[in-house]
Amino acid sequence: MKWLRRPSWFALLLTVAGALLFIRLGVWQLHRADEKEVILRRYAAAENESPRDFAAVAAKPPINAFARVRVEGEYIAGKLYLLDNPKHDQRGGVEVYAPFRPLGGKRLLLVDLGFLPGNGTDQPPQLPALPTGKQTLQGLYVPAPGVGFEMGGNALARQVHWPKTTVYLELPQIAADLGATVYPQVLAMDADPTSIYVREHTIDFSAMPPARHRAYAFQWFTFAVAAVVILLVLHRRRPSKIRTHHEQA
């Protein structure tokens, strides 16, 4: 190619290494998008399944899947946790969790009762009393909400009155607060039109949904193309100037 000067080995290696790195990052972002879409499809499929016995599922949780379960037992009276970092933050409010003791179980199951909209003040919304006696619950047995960087230590240990409020839901802290062992996942209860709670459960990928991964992948692929274009632009031959008759004189 007469229009292109031969680049140095350093420039060529730097461009190739950079382009390959950008392509690798783009492919990784596409893989992450596909993985999250698969998780969302599994979650949606589980909502339409027939409920299974909770004890059997808890003893051997399905791999790479979510289980819809039915469990019998009783709520622990007077114990409620308010997650003040809900997915419905545009409406304000809290996600309400209650400890539940399955029949014959030695561990407690944390139940996600649903979202309760705020009342326009800094005070938590008015909470209905938990039902007493034997209860039959249905819902998805799912991982607890993710835990971010928690500043200030365990907020639950410093609270003496119920309900207790937290911005992160960490099951080991819940277990320590209750003085009991808890199951490693939570029960997200099925939607109930008669309930005061809003139950719009889903896997929370709001911070990085599949579409955003694909946008980042496009960005990385663009960087790879830009690296090659920069190499070509910097090493193209400039047209030689034609000397005029007066310049020759």
C-alpha positions as CSV (number, residue, x, y, z in Angstrom):
1,M,0.0,0.0,0.0
2,K,1.8,3.1,-1.3
3,W,-0.3,5.4,0.7
4,L,0.8,3.9,4.0
5,R,4.2,4.2,5.7
6,R,5.5,1.1,7.4
7,P,4.7,1.4,11.1
8,S,7.3,0.5,13.8
9,W,7.0,-2.8,15.5
10,F,6.2,-1.1,18.7
11,A,3.3,0.9,17.2
12,L,2.0,-2.3,15.5
13,L,2.3,-4.4,18.7
14,L,0.7,-1.7,20.8
15,T,-2.3,-1.4,18.4
16,V,-2.8,-5.1,18.1
17,A,-2.6,-5.6,21.9
18,G,-5.0,-2.8,22.5
19,A,-7.5,-3.9,19.9
20,L,-7.4,-7.5,21.2
21,L,-8.0,-6.3,24.7
22,F,-10.9,-4.1,23.7
23,I,-12.4,-7.0,21.7
24,R,-12.0,-9.4,24.7
25,L,-13.8,-6.9,27.0
26,G,-16.6,-6.5,24.5
27,V,-17.1,-10.2,24.2
28,W,-17.1,-10.5,28.0
29,Q,-19.8,-7.9,28.2
30,L,-21.9,-9.8,25.7
31,H,-21.5,-13.0,27.7
32,R,-22.6,-11.2,30.9
33,A,-25.7,-9.9,29.1
34,D,-26.6,-13.4,27.9
35,E,-26.0,-14.8,31.4
36,K,-28.3,-12.3,33.0
37,E,-31.0,-12.8,30.4
38,V,-30.9,-16.6,31.1
39,I,-31.3,-15.8,34.9
40,L,-34.3,-13.6,34.2
41,R,-35.9,-16.2,32.0
42,R,-35.4,-18.9,34.7
43,Y,-37.0,-16.5,37.3
44,A,-40.0,-15.9,35.1
45,A,-40.4,-19.6,34.4
46,A,-40.3,-20.4,38.1
47,E,-43.2,-18.1,38.8
48,N,-45.5,-20.3,36.7
49,E,-44.4,-23.6,38.2
50,S,-46.5,-25.6,40.6
51,P,-45.2,-25.1,44.2
52,R,-42.9,-27.8,45.7
53,D,-42.5,-28.8,49.3
54,F,-40.1,-26.4,50.9
55,A,-38.3,-29.0,53.0
56,A,-37.3,-31.0,50.0
57,V,-36.1,-27.9,48.1
58,A,-34.2,-26.5,51.1
59,A,-32.4,-29.8,51.6
60,K,-31.3,-29.9,47.9
61,P,-31.8,-26.5,46.2
62,P,-31.8,-26.7,42.4
63,I,-28.7,-25.7,40.6
64,N,-29.0,-22.8,38.1
65,A,-32.7,-22.5,38.8
66,F,-35.3,-21.0,41.1
67,A,-37.9,-23.0,43.0
68,R,-41.5,-22.1,43.8
69,V,-42.3,-23.6,47.1
70,R,-45.1,-24.1,49.7
71,V,-44.3,-24.0,53.4
72,E,-46.3,-24.3,56.6
73,G,-45.4,-22.8,59.9
74,E,-45.8,-19.7,62.1
75,Y,-44.4,-16.2,62.0
76,I,-42.2,-15.1,64.9
77,A,-44.4,-12.5,66.6
78,G,-43.4,-8.9,66.8
79,K,-40.2,-9.3,64.6
80,L,-40.1,-7.3,61.4
81,Y,-37.2,-6.0,59.3
82,L,-37.5,-3.0,57.0
83,L,-35.2,-2.8,54.1
84,D,-34.9,0.9,53.5
85,N,-33.2,0.5,50.1
86,P,-36.0,-1.0,48.0
87,K,-36.2,-1.5,44.2
88,H,-39.3,0.7,44.2
89,D,-37.4,3.7,45.4
90,Q,-39.2,6.2,43.2
91,R,-42.3,5.7,45.3
92,G,-40.4,5.7,48.7
93,G,-41.2,3.1,51.3
94,V,-39.7,-0.1,52.6
95,E,-39.4,-3.8,51.7
96,V,-40.7,-5.7,54.7
97,Y,-39.2,-9.0,55.9
98,A,-40.5,-11.3,58.7
99,P,-38.9,-14.4,60.3
100,F,-41.0,-17.6,59.9
101,R,-40.6,-20.9,61.6
102,P,-41.5,-23.9,59.3
103,L,-43.2,-26.8,61.0
104,G,-40.7,-29.2,62.3
105,G,-37.8,-27.0,61.2
106,K,-34.8,-26.1,63.4
107,R,-34.0,-23.0,61.3
108,L,-35.9,-19.8,60.6
109,L,-37.0,-18.7,57.1
110,L,-36.9,-15.0,56.3
111,V,-40.0,-14.1,54.3
112,D,-40.2,-11.1,52.0
113,L,-43.7,-9.9,52.6
114,G,-43.4,-7.2,49.9
115,F,-43.1,-3.5,49.4
116,L,-45.0,-1.0,51.5
117,P,-45.2,2.5,50.0
118,G,-44.1,5.5,52.1
119,N,-46.4,7.9,53.8
120,G,-44.6,11.1,52.7
121,T,-42.7,11.5,55.9
122,D,-39.4,10.2,57.2
123,Q,-41.2,7.8,59.5
124,P,-41.8,4.2,58.3
125,P,-45.2,3.4,57.0
126,Q,-47.9,1.8,59.3
127,L,-47.3,-1.9,59.4
128,P,-50.2,-4.4,59.6
129,A,-49.9,-7.0,62.3
130,L,-48.6,-10.4,61.3
131,P,-51.1,-13.2,61.1
132,T,-51.0,-15.6,64.0
133,G,-51.3,-19.3,64.2
134,K,-50.4,-21.8,61.5
135,Q,-49.9,-20.3,58.1
136,T,-49.3,-21.7,54.6
137,L,-47.1,-19.6,52.4
138,Q,-46.2,-19.8,48.7
139,G,-43.5,-18.1,46.8
140,L,-40.1,-18.3,45.2
141,Y,-37.1,-19.5,47.2
142,V,-34.5,-17.0,46.1
143,P,-31.2,-15.4,47.2
144,A,-31.4,-12.4,49.5
145,P,-30.9,-9.0,48.1
146,G,-27.2,-8.2,47.5
147,V,-25.1,-6.6,50.1
148,G,-23.1,-3.5,49.2
149,F,-20.4,-1.6,51.0
150,E,-21.8,-1.3,54.5
151,M,-20.6,1.6,56.5
152,G,-21.0,1.9,60.3
153,G,-21.1,-1.8,61.1
154,N,-24.1,-3.8,62.1
155,A,-27.0,-1.4,62.4
156,L,-29.4,-4.1,63.7
157,A,-27.3,-4.7,66.8
158,R,-27.7,-1.0,67.8
159,Q,-31.5,-1.1,67.6
160,V,-33.6,-2.2,70.6
161,H,-37.1,-1.5,69.2
162,W,-39.1,-3.3,66.5
163,P,-39.4,-3.1,63.6
164,K,-35.7,-2.7,62.8
165,T,-34.5,-0.8,59.8
166,T,-31.5,-1.6,57.6
167,V,-30.2,-0.4,54.3
168,Y,-28.6,-3.8,53.6
169,L,-30.1,-7.2,54.3
170,E,-27.3,-9.6,55.4
171,L,-28.6,-13.0,56.6
172,P,-25.8,-13.6,59.0
173,Q,-26.6,-10.4,60.8
174,I,-30.3,-11.4,60.8
175,A,-29.4,-14.7,62.4
176,A,-27.3,-13.1,65.0
177,D,-30.0,-10.6,65.8
178,L,-32.6,-13.4,66.2
179,G,-30.2,-15.7,68.1
180,A,-31.1,-18.5,65.6
181,T,-29.9,-20.1,62.4
182,V,-31.6,-19.0,59.2
183,Y,-32.0,-20.6,55.8
184,P,-29.4,-19.3,53.3
185,Q,-32.2,-17.9,51.0
186,V,-35.4,-16.0,51.5
187,L,-39.0,-16.7,50.5
188,A,-40.4,-14.0,48.1
189,M,-44.1,-14.5,48.5
190,D,-46.5,-14.8,45.6
191,A,-48.5,-11.7,44.6
192,D,-51.8,-11.3,46.5
193,P,-54.4,-8.7,45.3
194,T,-55.9,-8.6,48.7
195,S,-52.6,-7.8,50.5
196,I,-51.5,-4.3,51.4
197,Y,-48.0,-5.3,50.2
198,V,-46.9,-4.7,46.7
199,R,-45.2,-7.9,45.5
200,E,-43.3,-7.2,42.3
201,H,-40.4,-9.6,42.9
202,T,-37.7,-10.0,40.3
203,I,-33.9,-10.3,40.1
204,D,-32.6,-6.8,40.7
205,F,-30.3,-6.0,37.7
206,S,-31.3,-2.4,37.7
207,A,-27.8,-1.2,38.2
208,M,-26.5,-3.2,35.3
209,P,-29.2,-4.7,33.1
210,P,-28.4,-6.8,30.0
211,A,-29.0,-3.8,27.7
212,R,-26.3,-1.9,29.5
213,H,-23.8,-4.7,29.1
214,R,-24.5,-4.7,25.4
215,A,-24.0,-0.9,25.3
216,Y,-20.6,-1.3,27.0
217,A,-19.8,-4.1,24.5
218,F,-20.5,-1.8,21.6
219,Q,-18.2,0.8,23.3
220,W,-15.3,-1.6,23.6
221,F,-15.7,-2.8,20.0
222,T,-15.7,0.9,19.0
223,F,-12.4,1.4,20.9
224,A,-10.9,-1.6,19.0
225,V,-11.8,0.0,15.6
226,A,-10.6,3.4,16.8
227,A,-7.1,1.9,17.7
228,V,-6.7,0.5,14.2
229,V,-7.9,3.8,12.6
230,I,-5.5,5.8,14.7
231,L,-2.6,3.6,13.5
232,L,-3.6,4.1,9.9
233,V,-4.0,7.8,10.2
234,L,-0.7,8.3,11.9
235,H,1.2,6.3,9.3
236,R,-0.4,7.4,6.1
237,R,1.9,9.0,3.5
238,R,1.5,12.7,3.0
239,P,1.3,13.7,-0.7
240,S,4.6,15.2,-1.9
241,K,4.5,18.8,-2.9
242,I,5.0,19.6,-6.6
243,R,7.5,22.4,-7.0
244,T,6.3,25.2,-9.4
245,H,8.4,26.8,-12.2
246,H,9.1,29.8,-10.0
247,E,10.2,27.6,-7.1
248,Q,12.7,25.8,-9.4
249,A,14.1,29.1,-10.6
